[in-house]
Amino acid sequence: MIKAEAPIETHTDGDGHEHGSANGLRIFILACICAGLAYLIGVLVPAWGDWAYAIGALIAVLPFAKSALEKALKGRPFSIETLVTIAVVGALPIDAGAEAVVVVALFSLGELLEGFAAARARSGLTALAQLLPSEATIEVGGERKTVPVTSLTVNMVMLVAPGDRLAADGTIVDGRSDLNEAAITGESSAVDKGIGAPVFAGSINGDGQLKVTVTKDASNSVVARIGDLVAQAQASTAPTARFIDSFSAYYTPAAILIAALIAVVPPMLMGGEWSTWIYRALTVLLIACPCALVLSTPAAIATGIATAARHGILIKSGAALEMLAKIKIAAFDKTGTLTLGHPVVTDVEGDATEVLRLAAAVETGLSHPVARGIVAEAVAKGIEIPGATDVVIRQGEGVEGIVDGVKIALLSPRASKSLTPEIMSRIDALERQGKTIAVLFADTKFVGIIASRDEPRTDSKPAIAALTALGIKSLMLSGDNQRTATAVAAPLGMEAEGELMPADKLDRIAALKAEMPILMVGDGVNDAPALATASLGLAMGGGTDVAIETADVGLLRDRLLAVPDAIRLARKTRSTIIVNIVLAVGLKLVFLVLAVFGITNLWTAIIADTGATILVTINALLLFWTFKPAQDVSTSAPARDI
């Protein structure tokens, strides 16, 4: 759970190097004071200047020397702190104390910047924590009572006044209002909600008075779950970061060895001056500090995950973020993912008003999805639905009943008798479009046809088009018959494979995975195995808990355009990592060559390292500042509970 008051931000890099914003600031101030005092002493009493700089350098480097010793005792002798300590101590015998103390100050500035990068990437967690109020108003026995949020339990009734933030997840039991859920789901528009609608902790109530039954306490709210997932993801190590960690384990001792050779070989074999080559060796040692390189990947990964969470996309690990960037094919479940998840009336043939009036009369109260769709269509068109008596369900055929004294039957085409070839031809044409047909009879006489289908969501086509523009092939995997699957998929610009049981989906995904990285997008319990089998699983915002928990990526909103958004962000993060590594390594190589030829000194060496750290930090944070999700093509579906 996110605590109400977050501790001072820290992060640990691949070298086991912990950076804390407050601690880094203290070390930087200490180094600046040492450098400043040494300079004043040197000006006031020049004879003591060298001693002042030497003592100042030793005092300033103490925190890094202490850290280097602790790591050495834990089996990590070749840390960044080790390089700095050797360089500073080595500078004193060759009368480079002034440069040494400034080196420590500049290096501590670099450390402070690293801490800032980590804290900025994680700032979203602190913001999430602040979404929850500290108190809530509840109703007990008809009386109002103010209690701490931490004391809220399931089934308590909260009273939410206009403008208040919700203290816990719940369900509205009285009232109606527009709720601003932008901080949680990324939905910019307020969402109208009434009795029975789920609401989330951290949402801002509009102008309505609400009574909300608590369904989850503060520790299990959607805000807390988001915070937990983002924190876990940012703490995980991505593949690129693991490679850099491994590389650093060899890089640091190699840098020390090269510096030692530069210090010893030219004076011993070429007659060079010891002071000159030791100075150059120390410069090389400082330039070799891999601060920017070590920061290059985790800074980008942490920022990418925080940016995704800001837009309602939960990426559960650094590995998942990197895999998203590699996806070549996206497989989709049909029902509830690409489609609305329930049939809607698409065609009515005959006297439309009369056909819907009579059909809705015998279908009212039935739980079948097609029945609910027909009743909903009649209600939407403002048709007055009469009562029906003696309603009988004919299993596998349809339903019949008495309406206004007339026997009404709504049957499947296969159960219908004496249909003319012209009507059968029309039914066949509608069925070829993947539609379910019901034929209406009044006293055995044909009255009309109602066609319904689980229609694609309004954002399905633009989402598939966006994936195609990214070079990603889209494929529908459905349990429906092939004709229905193709009828839905073709207008969306994607291929379809129908008549697949859950086991068949697994086999198909496994086969595709062997060829290229595949993303599985689904929302139901039967999708969970496929989500786990794919290279990467993405659960839609309207999905089940099983799907959300199984998937590597979860959406807080039922928004299909978030799928290409997530991939764009992942690719942008990958590009950021590559640029960061090039910046870190490129600057090192340039200054290393210059150092060997004596063109640079200790000051420029550490400035180069600090400069690289600044560039890497800014480049990573650009993700947070510049990424924009695609515009929704319609009002987004409500967020779901994770």
N, C-alpha and C positions, 0 to 999 in steps of 0.2 A: 504493500500500500504506500502511496505517496504521503509523506508527512506534511503537516500544515506548514512547518518551518523547515526548509531544506538546509542541510549543513553546508559548510563552505565546499564549493565544488573541487573535486580532485579527479585526476585520471592517471592511469598507469600505462606507459608506452611499452613497446616490445622489449625494451631493455630492463623492464621492471622498474622503470624510473617514475616515481610518483611526483606529480606536479600539483601543488595546491595554490590557488589564487592568493590567499593570505600569506602563506609561507613564502611563496616566490617574491611577493612584494617586500616582505621583511628582509630577505637576503639581498634583494636589489638595493634597498635603502642602506643596509649595512655596508655594502660594497661602495656605494656612492659616498658615504660618510668617510670611509677609509681613504678613498682617492682624494676627496676634498681636503681632509686634514693633512695628508701627506704633501699635497701641493702647497698648502699654507706654510707648513714647516719648512719646505724647500725654499720658499720665497723669503721667509723671515730669517731662517738660519740655514743658509745654503750648505754648510758643512754637514748638516744632519739630514740633508735631503734624501741621499741614497738609502740611509738607514730607515727613514720614515716611510719611503715607498716600499721597501722590503718588508717591514713590519706590517704595513697596511695590506700588502698583498697576502701575507700569511694569515692575517686575521680574516680577510674577506674570503679566502679560499677554504677556510676551516669547515663550513657547512658541506661543501662539496667533497672535501677530503674525508669527512666523517661518513658521508653517504657511500663514497667509494670503498672505504674500509668495511662497512657493514655488508655491502654486496660481495666483496671479496671473501668475507667469512662465510657467506651463503653459497659460495661456489661460482660467483660471477665477477671475476677479477677485472675483466676488460669492459668496464662501463664507460659512459660518456664522462662521468665525474673523474674517473681515473685519468683520462686523457688531459682534462683541464688541470688537475692537480699536478701531474708530471710536468706539464708545460709551464705552469706558474712557478713551481719550486725550482725547475731547471733554469728559469730566466734570471733568478737572483744572483748566482755566481758570476754571470757574465754582465752584471750591472744593467740589467733590463727591468729593474724593479718598478719603474714608472709605468712601463708598458704592461707589466704583469698585473698591477692593481687595476688598471683600466680594462684589461682583458677580463678580469673577474666581474667587473661592473657590467660590461657589455654582455658577457655570457649569462649573467643572472637576469639581464633584460630579456634575452632570448628565452630563458626559462619562464619568465613571467608571461611572455607572449604565448608560449605553448599552453600555459594554464588558462589564459584568456580564451584561446581557441576551443579548448575542451569545455570550459564553462559556458561559452556562447552556444556551442552545439547542444548543450544539455539544458539551456535556459527554458526550453519548452516544458520540461518537467516541473520546474518551479512555477511556471505560469499555470500549468494544469492544477497544481496543488492549491493555487490561489483561487481556483474556480469554486471551491467548496466554501460555503459560509461556515462560521464557527458555531452558530446556533440555529435552531429550527423551532417553528411554532407548531405544536401538535394539539389535537383535540382529544380530551379524555373525559368521558361522561358528559359531553356537551359543553365542557369548559376548555378555554384556551390555556396553554401552558408553554413557556419557553424553556427548551432543554438544550444541552450541548449536542452537537451533531454526533459525537462519539457514542451517545447513549441511545441513538435511534435503533430500533429493531424492526424486524419484518412484521407487517400487518398494522403498525402504527399509522394513524391518519395525520398527515401534515396539512397545515393550512398555508397556502402560498398566495401572498398578496401581490397585486400588480407591481411589476418592477423587481420583485425578489428573485434571487437565485435559488434553484432547487437544491436541497441539501442531500438528497439520496435518490436513487432510482425508484420508480414506482409506477402506479397505474391511476389515471384520473377516475375518481368515483363521483365527482360532482363539479360542474362548471365547464366552461369552454374558453380557450384563449389562444392567441398566437404565441409560440415559444421560439426564442432565438437560440438555436443550437449550434451556431457558427463555430464556437470555440471547441466543440466536441466533434462535430461531423464535417465541418468545413462548408456546410450549407449556408449560403449567404442570405437567403430569404427566410423570413419567419415561417414556421410551420403551424398551421391551424390544427388544434387537437381538442377532442372532446371526451366524453365519458367512455372509458374502456381503452383509451389510447395509452401506450407506454410513454413515459417521460424519463429524462436522464438527469442525473446530478450535474450541476454546473450550468444547466439551461437557464435562460432569463425569461421569466414570465412576462407576458404582454400586459394588456389592460383588463384581463379577466381575473376573477377570484376563483381559485382552484382548491379542491380537496383531493389529496393524493394518498393512496395507500402505499406504504413503503414495501417494496418487493426485495430490496437488497440493502443491507446496511452500508455505511460510508466506506468500510474497508473493502467491500466487494462491488462498489459502484463501477459504472463504465469509466469514470475518470481514473479511479484507482487501477482498473485493469489496463487502461491505455498506458498509464505511467509505468506499471510493472513490465509490460511488453516492450515498451521503448527502452527502458533502462536495461533490460536483459539483452535486447538486440545491440545496444551501444556497447555493452560490456563484452559481447562475444567478439571473437577474432576472425576477421575475414581471411580467405585464402591468400590474398596479396600481402596482407599484414603478416601472416604467418611466414611467408617467404622472406619478407624483409627482416623479421625477427631472426630467422635462421641465418640469413646473409650477414646480419650485424654481429652474430656470434663469431664469425670468421673475419669479418671486416676490421673490427676493432684491434685484435691482436696483430693483424697484418699491418695496420697503420702504425702501431708502436714499433714493429720490426723495421718497417721502411724508414721511419724517423731515426731509429737507432743507427741504421746503415748510413743514412745521410750525415749523421753527426760524426761517425767514426771513420768511414772509408776514405773520404777525400783528405782529411788531415794525415792519416796513417800511410796511404798509398800514393797520394798526389801532392803532399806537402802543403796542404791548405791550412789556413788558420783555424785553430780549434774553436775560438769564440765565434767566428763567422759561421762555421758549419753547424755548430750547436744551435745558434740562433735560428738558422734556416730549418733545422730539424724540428725545433720547437714550433716554428711557424707552420710547418707541414702537419705537426701533431694537432694543432688547434684547428687548422682547416679541415682535418680529417674527422672532427667531431660530427657524428651523423645525426644531429638533432633534427634538422629539416627532413632528412630521409625517413627517420623513424616516425615523424609526425605526419608525413605525406599521406599515408593511407588511412590511419584511424581518424584523422581530422575530417577527411572527406566522407568516410563511412558514417561517422557519428552525425555529421551535418546532413547527409542524405537521408538517414533514418528519421531525424528530427523534422526535416522538411516534409517527408512523406506523411508523418503523423499529423503535421499541421494541416494537411489537406485530406485527412480522413483515411489514409492508407497506412495500415500497420504492417511493417516489415519486421519479421521476428528475429533476424540475425544479419550479420554482415555478409555471411555466405549466401543468404537468400538474395540480398541486394546485388551482389556480384553475379549470381546466376541469372537474375532478371535481365541483366544486360546482354546475356548470351542467347536468350530464347530465339528460336527460329520458327517454331510452330506453336499455335495456341489452340487447344482443344476445349470445346465448350459443351456442357450439358445443355439440353434444350429447355425443358420445362422449368420456369422460374429463374432461369439465368438469361437466356436470349429472349424468352417469351414472358408474358405477364404471369403465367402459372395457373391461369384459369380460363375457360372458354368464354368468348364473347360472341354475341350474334353479329354475323357479317352480312347475311343476305336474308331477305324475307320476300317470298314470291306469292302473289295473290293480293288480296286487300290487306296491306301491311298492318293497319290498325286492328282490323277484325281478327287476323291470324294471331297477332301477338296477344290480343285480349283473351281469346279463347284458350290459347296455349298456356298463358300465364295462369289462368284460372285453375287448370288441372295440375300445374306444376308447383303452385304455391305450397310451401311447407315441406317440399321434398329436398333431400340433401344432395342429390346428384349434381355434379358441377354444371352440366348442361342445363338442368332445371333452374339452378340459381342464376345462370347467365340469361335465360329467357325472361325470368321474372325481373331481373335487374334492367334489361332492355325496355320492358314495358313500363317500369317505373320511371326510367330516364326520359321516356317519351311522353310522360304524363297521362298514360292510359289508365282509366279506372278499371281495376281488375274485379270481376264479379266472383261470387263464391261458387264453389263446386261441391257436389255431394256424390256419395258412392264412388269415391276415387279408388281405383284399383291399379296396382302396379303389375304389369304383365312382364314377368322376369325375362330379360333379354330381348324384349320386344318394344316396350314403351309403357304408356300410362293412359288410362281412360277414366271418364267420370261424367256426371250430369251437370250441364251448365245451362241455365235458363230453360230447363225442361228438355234440352237436346243432348243426346249422347255424343260426347266429344272424345276422340281418340288421337293421341299424338304418338306415332309409331315410327320405328326404323324402316327404311325402304325395304328391307328383306322381309319384314312382317306385314308390309302393306300389300293389299290385293288389288288386282284390276287397274293397275296404273298404265296409262297409255304409253306407247313408245316415245312420244314427244316428252312426257314428264320424266320417263326413265333416262332419256338422253340428257336432260337438264341435270338430273341428280348425279349422273355419272360425271358430267363436266365439273360439278361442284366438288365431288369426292376426289377428283384428280388434283384439286387445289388443296387437298389435305383437310377438308372440312367435314364435320359430322353433320349428317342430315336427319331431320325429323319431319315426317309428313303428317299433316293435320287433316282429320276427317270429321264431318258432322253427320251423324246418322248414316255412316258408311260412305258418304259422298266426299270426294276430294275437295279441300278448301284451299290448301296452300302448302308451302315448303318453308322451313326455317333451317338455315345453315349457320353453324357456329364453329369457331376455331380458337385455339390458344394463340392469340396474335403476338407478333414480335413487339418488344418494348420499343418506345420511340427513339431510344438512344442506341439500339442494337446496330442499325445500319451505319451511323457515323462512327461507332466504336470499331466495327469491323473494317471500315474504310481507313480509319486512323492506323490500325494494325497493318493493313496492306501497305500503307504509305511508309511504314517503318520496315518493310521488307519481311513481315511475318505472315506466314500462311495460317488461315483460320479454318478449323474443321469442327463440325457439329457431330457429337456422339450421342445418339438418342435411343431410348427404348421403344419409341413409336415405330410404326411401320415405315418402310423406306419412302413410300409415296408422300406421306405426311411430312417426314423429316426433310425431304427434298423441296417440298412446296414452301416450307418455312425458310430453309437455308438459301435457296437460289436467289430470291429478291434481296437478300442481305449481302450477296456477293461472296458466299462461302460454300464449301463442299459439305455433304452430309452423309453420315453412315447410320442407318436405322436398324431397328430390331436387335438392339444390343442389350443383353443382360449385364448386370454389374460385373460379372466375371469376364464377359466379352470385352467390356470397356478396359478392364485391367490388361488383358492380352494385347489389345490394340495399342494402348498407351506404351506398354513395355516394348512392343515392336518399333514404334516411332521413336522412343527414347534411345534405342540402340543406334538410330541413324542421326539424330540431332537433338539438342536440348528442347524439351517440350514443356509448355505451361498448361496445366489443367485448371479450368475455371468451372466451379460448380457451387451448389448451395444446399444440397440435401444429404441425408444420412447415407443414401446409396452412393453418393459421390465421394464419401470419405476415403474408401480404399484407393480410388483413382487419384485423388488429391495427394495421397501419401506415396503412390507409385511413380507419379510423374517426376521429371527433373525438379519441378517446382509446382506447388499447389496454391491456388488463390481462391479464397472463399468469398462469395458475394455478401453484401451487407444484409440481405434478407435471409441468409442461410441459417442452418441449424447450429447448435452449440458444437455438435460432433464435427461438422465441416470446418467451423472456425478454429477449433482446437487442433485439428489435423493439418490444416493448411499452413504453408510457410508465410503467406501474405493474407491479411484479412482486410476487408473494406468495412468502414463504419456506416457507409451509406450504400443503398442498393443502386449504385451508379456504375453502369457498364463502361462509361468513358474513363473511369479511373483505371481500367486495365491498361490501355495505351499510355495513360499518364504515368503509371508506375514504371512502365518499361522505359519511357522517355527519361524519367528521373534517374533510373538505374544507369542508363547509358551516359547521361550527363555526369553522374558520379564517377563512372569508370574513366571518362575523359579527364575529369578533374584529377583523379589519381595519377593518370599517365603524365599529365602536365606537371603535377607536383614532383613526381619522381625525376622527370627530365630537368626541372629547375634545380632540385636538390643536388643531383649527381653532376649536372652540367657545370654549375657554379663551382663545385668542389674540384672538378678536373681542371678548370681554367686556373683557379688560384693555386692548385697544387703545382702545376707546371711553373707558374710565376714564382712560387716560393722556392723551388729548387734552384732557380737562377738568381735568387736574391732580389727579385723585383718587388716583392711584398714584404711586409713586416708583421709583427704580432698584432698590431692594431687592425690593420686591414684584414688579417686572417679572421679575427673574431667578428669584425664587422660583416665580412662575407657570410659567415655562418648565421649571424643574427639576421642579416638581410634575406637570406634564403628562407629562414623560419618565418619572417614577416610575409614574404611572397606566398609561401605555402599556406599560411593561415588565412590570408585574404582570399586566395583562390578557392579554398574550401568553403569559406563563408559566403562566397558569391552564389553558391547553390541555394542557400537559404534565402538570399535577397532577390534572386532573379528568376527562380523557377515559377512558372504560371501553369495551372491546370487548364485543360480544354474547357471551353464554355459548354454548359449543359444545354441540350436542345429542348428540354422540357422541365417541368417542375420535378425535382428529384424525389425519389421515394424516401420515406422516413428512415432514419438510422435504426439499426437494430442493436440489441444488447449483446455485448461480447462477454 
